[in-house]
Amino acid sequence: MNSGNEYGVRPARRILVTGASGGIGAAVARAFAALGDRVAVHYSSRVDRAERLVTELGDGHLAVGADLSDPAAVPGLVQTTVDGLGGIDVLVNNAALVTTSHPPVTTDYETWARVWQEVLAVNLIGAANLTHQVAGRMVEQGTGGRIVNVGSRGAFRGEPENAAYGASKAGLHSLGQSLAVALAPHGIAVASVAPGFVDTDRVSERLSGERGDAIRAQSPYGRVATPEEVASAVVYLASPQAQWASGAILDLNGASYLRS
């Protein structure tokens, strides 16, 4: 990936952000666009929100739709992105499916099995398939690249009511570390962020009332993260200066969970 010239000016990068129609993904798209990069805003079903975001970002950006749980849809998504942006320099695997809670003792087997299949199909297998296709394009371009995965604190802390989600994010972290080694010879760095609770529409109900107070109290700062804080970390890990962070998993949980 071109890191710019001796004066510190670099060309606009081509960025694909999955699950970018809202929440963390939208904040990531805005952060890259603010740097002058061109962004492909991926959506699964919320085309209206994705198109509004593209309009907000201005010229040079585009909305791209695909169901990441469908392996057959992934190559087309990458081709549409490459056609629209002229190539791809950065992939942000942010798209994630969060289902209703499924504690093992009280969830019937049919629901349990379905939830695991649905969650892993998007959060882990979909990300793996997309990364495979994007990495191939980066290698063909011969200019390196960056891949940043949006994981979760739940991969380490545990998700007793959403085990499939926690396991999918643990798998995503592991995938990132494996690919960091495999892709380094091609100048492609791979890293992950592991946020705790983030103030997005998806968790707004959980952050209300006494339950929300308890969640905020998990951090000594007495709050949860903003999407923009996560986006700042993603932008750093995607930067030319962050190559030596390849393989890293960056905790973003406001000291609410400390691991050794």
N, C-alpha and C positions, 0 to 999 in steps of 0.2 A: 504494500500500500504506500503510495507516495506520501511522504511526510512533509512535503513542502520544500521551498528553496532556502537559500542561506539567509534570507530576510524574514523568514518565519511565515511567509504567506503560502498557503496550500490551496490546491484546487478543491472544488466542492466534491464531496464524497457521495456515493450512491448507497442509500440506506434502506433496508427492508426491516420494518418493525411489525411483528405479528401481534394480533390482538390489540390494534392501535386505535380502535374507534372510541375508546374511553379509558379512564383510570390511568394506571401507570403507563400503558402503551401510548396514550395520547400525550402525556407529559414528556415521554421520551421523544416522540416525533417533534413536538414543539421545540425541545432543547436542541436537537440536531438542526432543525430548520433555522433556528436563531443563529447558528454558527455558519449559515450559508450552504448547508448540505441539502441535497435533494432526497426526499423521503417517499417511499412507497408505503402507504398506510394500509395494512392488511385488516380485513374484517372477515368474519364468518357469516353473520346474518344481518348485522346492523349497518347496512349500506348507507342509510341516510346520515347516520352519525359520522361515518368515515368520510363521506363526501363533504359534509359541513366542515370537518377538520381540514380537509384538503383546501377548501375555499379559504379558510382562515389562514392557512400557511402561505398561500399565494401561488404564483406561477412556479412551474418546475416540479411540482409534486403530483402524486396520483394515488387513487384508491385501487386496491387489488383485492379481490374476493376469492376465498377458497375454504373448503371444509378440510382442515388439517387431519381429521380422523380418517380421511379417504386417501390412501396412498396414491391412487391414480390422479388425484387433483394437484399433487405437489409439483411435478415437473411443469405443468401449465402455469402455476403461480410464479415459479421462478422465471419462466420464459417471458411472461407478461411484465414482470419487474425489470428484467434485463432489456426488453424492447422499449419500455417506457423511460428508463433511466439511462440507457446506454451501457449498462454493466452493473456490477454490484461489488461494493467494498466492505460493507458492514451488514451483518445479520444480527438482529436482536430477537431471540426466542422468548417472547413475552406471553403469547397466547396460553391461556389455561382455563380448564373447565373445573368448576367447583360445584359439586352436587349437594343435595341435601345430606344431612348427617347420616352416618350409617355405622353406629356402634355395633360391634360384632355380636354381642349377646342378645340384643333386641331387634336386630335386622334379619328379616327372613332371607333364606339362601338365594332365592331368585333375584331379589333386589341387590343383595351383596355382590353377586357375580356380575350383574349388569353394570353396577356402578364402577367396579374395577375395570371392566372392559372399556367403558366410556371414558373414564378419566385418563387411563394410560394411553388410550388411542390418540388423544390430543396432547396431553402434557408431556409425554415422554416419546412415544413412537412417532407422533407427528413432528415433534421437534427434531428427532433423529433423522427422519426422512428428509425434512427440509434442509437440515444442515448438510446432509450428504450431497444434495443437489447444488446447494449454494457453494460448498467447498469446491466442488468440481469446476464450477464457473470461475471461482477465484484462482484456482490453479491454472486454468486455461488463460486467464488474463495475464498471469505472471507477475502481478504487482502485490501479492500478499493480500491480507485482509484481517478483519476482526470479527469474531463471533462472541456475543455476550448473551448468556442465559439468565433469565429471571427465575431464580429458585425460590426458596422459602426457609424461614426459621424453623418451620414445622418439620423439615427434613431432619433436624437435629433434636428439637425439643419434643417431637412427637405430636400426632394429631389423633387423639383417642376417639373422637367422633367423626373424623374424616381421614381414616387410615389410607385410603387410596390416594388422596391428595398428597399427604405427607410422603408416601412411598414414591409417588411420581416425581416429586421434587428432589428427593434423595437420588433417584435414578438420573435425573437431569444434571445434578451436580457431578455425579460419577461420569456421565457421558462427556461432560465438558472437560474433565481432567484427562480422560482417555484421548479425546480428540486434540487436546493441547499438545500432547506428545506426538500424536500421529501427524498433525498438520504443521508443526513447527518447521520442518525442513522446507516447507513451501512459503514461509513467511507469514503464516496465518496464526494469530494468537487467539486463544479461546479462554474465557474466564466467566465467572458467574457472580451474581449478587444474591444474597439470601435475606430479603426483607422480613421483618416482623409485621405487625399490623400496619396497614397503610390506609389513610383516610380516603377511601374511594366509595363510589355509589354502591359497589358490590357488597361492602361490609357495613353500610350506613346503619342498617337495622341492629347489627351486633354492637355497634358503638353508641347506641342510645341507652338512656336510663342507667340503672345500677350496673348492669352487665358491662356497659361501655366504661363506666368509672373504674370497674375492676380491671378491665383490659388496659386502660391508660395507666393504672397504678403499677402494672408490671414493669414499667420503665421508671428509673429514678427521675427522669425528666417530667413524668406525669402526663405524657401525651403519646400519640402514635405518630408515625412518619407522614409526611406529605408526599404525594406522587412526584413532586419536583425534586425532593431529596434523593429519591431512588433514581430519577432520571439523571441527576448530576453524576452519580456513581457510574451509571451505564455509559455516559458520555466519556468519562475518564478512561474506563476500561477499553473503550473503542478507539482511544486516541493513539497517535503514533508513539507517544511517550510511555505507553503502558504495556509495551511488548513484554517486559520482564515480569509482568503480573500474570502472564499466561499460566493457566492451571489453578489460579487462585479462586477461592470462594470468599467473597467479601461480605461479612455480616453487617446488616443495616437494621438493627433492632433497638437502638437507644439503650444498650446495656440491659435489655430485658431478659436476655439469655446469653450467658457467657460459657463458651466451650473451650476446652483445652486442646 
